[in-house]
């Protein structure tokens, strides 16, 4: 059974205090690992897709990395507007058009204090 | 790009009635659409995956006769909650992915309250 574990469940940072969120996974046949941001009462917003170990992607203050067992979302000098729940998800299965299994972690609720 | 809409954004219905939720990809063709539900302070739980023109694949524990999914075109999928009960109250979110990538783009969600 595919498993995705995110830590910590909640994180409180001072504005400008960099940190990392962790997503560890146990799956068979990883197709992609995704990071999303979700604000309360809204659907998740896509951030990154990582496909293979060693891959890194950046967007503004966020940087996602991937190993064979886990992914990190690094937040550099966060601002209050970065406050949200960050979700990690893994996708397994055949290429698009066939059945795809997606498993989400429970998320890390990030609060950035001014 | 990659915009997904849902309608309605919220709905209140009486127990025993049916509710239909629409999910549309506005600027791309969605070969696959996903339906999730999310309870307060919990993560997204995948309910089913549907490919255009095919029957949906339901996750274990999800009643296919209760949650009817139709993916009739490359831009539209619908979820019908039949004979809704209070325990079906939840936040339902759809997502869509195109033919060239695995990324899912999510709709804004539909808050269903069954009284």
Interface residues (C-beta under 8 A of the other chain):
Chain A: X31 X32 X34 X36 X41 X42 X43 X44 X45 X46 X49 X87 X89 X91 X96 X97 X98 X99 X100 X101 X102 X103 X104 X105 X106 X107
Chain B: X2 X4 X6 X31 X32 X34 X42 X43 X44 X45 X46 X49 X51 X57 X91 X93 X95 X97 X98 X99 X100 X101 X102 X103 X104 X105 X106 X107 X108 X109 X111
